[in-house]
Amino acid sequence: MAAMEERRKLPRQRTFKGGVIIFGTAPAVECTIRNLTDTGAGLEVGTPTVVPDHFTLLIKPERLQRSCQVIWRQPGKIGVRFE
């Protein structure tokens, strides 16, 4: 099986930051930001299926909010592109 092609234009910065996924009037979903670039992030979430395709990510330490689009999902993880 061939390795997955790397499509990132910028290198990932590994991290371990707290985050909150915010969407609509639903309860916020806590997450851990595992890697971060200027264009997106890799997130660990308990149940990625409850996360919609578009949401706002609050990066807790910086109190920074980014609009996100989900680009992939795996068990317990999602990858997002910042909009």
Backbone as CSV, one residue per row, in Angstrom:
resi,resn,N_x,N_y,N_z,CA_x,CA_y,CA_z,C_x,C_y,C_z
1,MET,0.840,-1.164,0.000,0.000,0.000,0.000,0.895,1.240,0.000
2,ALA,0.626,2.206,-0.866,1.431,3.421,-0.974,1.153,4.333,0.214
3,ALA,2.177,5.066,0.604,2.014,6.016,1.706,1.108,7.157,1.258
4,MET,0.377,7.724,2.211,-0.511,8.834,1.897,0.319,10.029,1.435
5,GLU,-0.090,10.642,0.342,0.626,11.783,-0.211,0.501,12.983,0.722
6,GLU,1.614,13.633,0.994,1.624,14.821,1.844,1.220,16.023,0.994
7,ARG,0.116,16.686,1.356,-0.376,17.808,0.568,-0.188,19.146,1.262
8,ARG,0.368,19.159,2.449,0.561,20.409,3.172,1.601,21.273,2.480
9,LYS,1.323,22.572,2.395,2.290,23.508,1.825,3.219,24.041,2.908
10,LEU,2.777,23.989,4.151,3.570,24.460,5.283,3.803,23.300,6.242
11,PRO,4.982,23.248,6.873,5.226,22.160,7.829,4.336,22.302,9.065
12,ARG,3.948,21.154,9.624,3.143,21.148,10.845,4.011,21.518,12.039
13,GLN,3.411,22.205,12.976,4.055,22.473,14.255,3.322,21.628,15.285
14,ARG,4.023,20.633,15.837,3.385,19.794,16.858,3.103,20.629,18.088
15,THR,1.965,20.362,18.693,1.559,21.142,19.850,0.662,20.292,20.742
16,PHE,0.330,20.809,21.883,-0.584,20.141,22.810,-1.370,21.241,23.515
17,LYS,-2.288,21.863,22.758,-3.057,22.990,23.274,-4.516,22.592,23.439
18,GLY,-5.154,23.200,24.405,-6.581,22.996,24.575,-7.362,23.808,23.560
19,GLY,-8.480,23.260,23.124,-9.336,23.959,22.182,-10.794,23.664,22.460
20,VAL,-11.654,24.482,21.873,-13.096,24.290,21.999,-13.709,24.451,20.614
21,ILE,-14.523,23.472,20.217,-15.241,23.511,18.950,-16.621,24.086,19.226
22,ILE,-16.946,25.189,18.534,-18.192,25.912,18.768,-19.010,25.894,17.479
23,PHE,-20.284,25.508,17.590,-21.160,25.526,16.416,-22.606,25.665,16.851
24,GLY,-23.299,26.598,16.229,-24.724,26.799,16.496,-25.017,26.969,17.973
25,THR,-26.158,26.411,18.385,-26.565,26.492,19.789,-26.237,25.207,20.546
26,ALA,-25.541,24.285,19.876,-25.163,23.014,20.509,-24.105,23.258,21.584
27,PRO,-24.013,22.352,22.557,-22.951,22.484,23.555,-21.577,22.431,22.882
28,ALA,-20.650,23.224,23.383,-19.288,23.244,22.842,-18.625,21.886,23.058
29,VAL,-17.692,21.542,22.184,-16.975,20.270,22.252,-15.509,20.560,22.556
30,GLU,-15.022,20.023,23.669,-13.610,20.185,24.022,-12.750,19.355,23.073
31,CYS,-11.551,19.850,22.755,-10.632,19.107,21.900,-9.198,19.431,22.301
32,THR,-8.269,18.661,21.756,-6.845,18.923,21.926,-6.262,19.194,20.550
33,ILE,-5.564,20.304,20.415,-4.920,20.658,19.151,-3.550,19.998,19.157
34,ARG,-3.348,19.036,18.246,-2.113,18.243,18.223,-1.085,18.773,17.242
35,ASN,-1.525,19.437,16.182,-0.587,20.100,15.284,-1.280,21.307,14.681
36,LEU,-0.459,22.273,14.253,-1.001,23.564,13.870,-0.127,24.189,12.796
37,THR,-0.759,24.783,11.776,-0.059,25.602,10.787,-0.862,26.884,10.632
38,ASP,-0.402,27.773,9.768,-1.158,28.990,9.493,-2.451,28.690,8.744
39,THR,-2.521,27.509,8.108,-3.673,27.195,7.259,-4.610,26.130,7.823
40,GLY,-4.236,25.459,8.923,-5.102,24.416,9.462,-4.548,23.768,10.710
41,ALA,-5.225,22.685,11.139,-4.839,22.022,12.382,-5.316,20.578,12.392
42,GLY,-4.673,19.781,13.235,-5.107,18.426,13.536,-5.640,18.413,14.953
43,LEU,-6.856,17.920,15.130,-7.520,17.952,16.434,-7.848,16.552,16.912
44,GLU,-7.712,16.327,18.216,-8.200,15.101,18.848,-9.527,15.441,19.501
45,VAL,-10.547,14.659,19.170,-11.882,14.863,19.741,-12.447,13.515,20.147
46,GLY,-13.266,13.518,21.186,-13.843,12.265,21.663,-14.731,11.591,20.636
47,THR,-15.617,12.351,20.022,-16.530,11.803,19.018,-16.565,12.741,17.811
48,PRO,-15.694,12.508,16.825,-15.621,13.419,15.677,-16.886,13.455,14.835
49,THR,-17.750,12.455,14.969,-18.970,12.436,14.158,-19.975,13.493,14.587
50,VAL,-19.876,14.008,15.822,-20.811,15.052,16.252,-20.359,16.437,15.812
51,VAL,-19.167,16.542,15.255,-18.631,17.823,14.815,-19.095,18.077,13.375
52,PRO,-19.738,19.232,13.114,-20.191,19.517,11.751,-19.017,19.846,10.823
53,ASP,-19.298,19.953,9.537,-18.246,20.229,8.554,-17.663,21.631,8.675
54,HIS,-18.424,22.577,9.212,-17.952,23.954,9.409,-18.222,24.349,10.855
55,PHE,-17.238,24.956,11.511,-17.393,25.371,12.903,-16.339,26.414,13.242
56,THR,-16.417,26.956,14.452,-15.412,27.885,14.964,-14.573,27.153,15.993
57,LEU,-13.254,27.279,15.866,-12.324,26.688,16.827,-11.773,27.793,17.709
58,LEU,-11.930,27.629,19.022,-11.313,28.533,19.986,-10.019,27.886,20.442
59,ILE,-8.895,28.548,20.178,-7.589,28.076,20.644,-7.378,28.728,22.001
60,LYS,-7.523,27.924,23.067,-7.616,28.451,24.432,-6.435,29.321,24.881
61,PRO,-5.182,28.851,24.759,-4.113,29.666,25.331,-4.056,31.084,24.758
62,GLU,-4.333,31.225,23.461,-4.257,32.534,22.812,-5.602,33.256,22.769
63,ARG,-6.677,32.542,23.157,-8.041,33.070,23.037,-8.317,33.534,21.607
64,LEU,-7.815,32.768,20.664,-7.953,33.057,19.241,-9.058,32.193,18.656
65,GLN,-9.930,32.779,17.853,-10.997,32.022,17.198,-10.715,31.949,15.705
66,ARG,-10.859,30.736,15.132,-10.655,30.516,13.697,-11.854,29.767,13.132
67,SER,-12.344,30.212,11.982,-13.390,29.480,11.262,-12.734,28.291,10.584
68,CYS,-13.370,27.117,10.667,-12.763,25.879,10.173,-13.689,25.115,9.247
69,GLN,-13.064,24.374,8.337,-13.754,23.400,7.495,-13.058,22.064,7.700
70,VAL,-13.822,21.020,8.008,-13.252,19.681,8.189,-12.822,19.151,6.825
71,ILE,-11.570,18.654,6.748,-11.085,18.087,5.487,-10.863,16.584,5.580
72,TRP,-10.754,16.035,6.799,-10.711,14.579,6.980,-11.152,14.224,8.392
73,ARG,-11.606,12.982,8.537,-12.040,12.445,9.832,-11.468,11.046,10.001
74,GLN,-10.997,10.764,11.197,-10.559,9.430,11.600,-11.108,9.202,12.998
75,PRO,-11.118,7.958,13.475,-11.606,7.728,14.839,-10.838,8.594,15.854
76,GLY,-11.549,9.474,16.528,-10.958,10.321,17.558,-10.180,11.522,17.052
77,LYS,-10.150,11.747,15.732,-9.349,12.844,15.173,-10.061,13.484,13.988
78,ILE,-9.792,14.782,13.796,-10.221,15.457,12.576,-9.123,16.411,12.128
79,GLY,-9.068,16.641,10.833,-8.165,17.634,10.265,-9.002,18.770,9.716
80,VAL,-8.574,20.001,9.975,-9.340,21.162,9.532,-8.468,22.134,8.747
81,ARG,-9.135,22.851,7.857,-8.513,23.953,7.124,-9.144,25.228,7.648
82,PHE,-8.318,26.233,7.919,-8.854,27.517,8.364,-9.433,28.261,7.163
83,GLU,-10.589,28.872,7.374,-11.266,29.595,6.288,-10.981,31.075,6.372
